[in-house]
Amino acid sequence: MTVAEVKLFLDTCLGLLNEIFKPENKNKVFHKNGACYTYFINEVKEYEPIWKDRKKKVPMLSRSGYPLIKAKKFLQKPVALFLEGPVHLLR
């Protein structure tokens, strides 16, 4: 890696961290007691089907027989706090 590539990588990481820790995003990352969330449930809110035959409206199916979809929008919900989140922050 060149110095320029390392600098670009670090600048990208810093930009991501600045975005995460913006005051308006802090509630998405940290519980009100200060512990960071460890696990999230991502619920699909908007999707479109994947068609085997678009004209006949025949959906493509998974091996289990369920129709396949392309998720377009999620709602992220934090799960109850677990110990490993705060422990990782201490490292």
C-alpha angles and dihedrals in degrees: 000000000000125000089250091055092049091049091050090049093049092046090052091049092048091050091052093049091048089053093048095049098046109128092246091054097043093089089057092056104032133046116232089258090061099254115128120240114250105188134033137190112223110205117195108236100171129025145152126220122248107232127215087191113013095189094054092037091237109159123220110246132214122234087266092054098254120135114255120234139186110230113223103173135022136195110213118210122185117232123224114294120273127196098242094070095064091038091057090051089057093058 
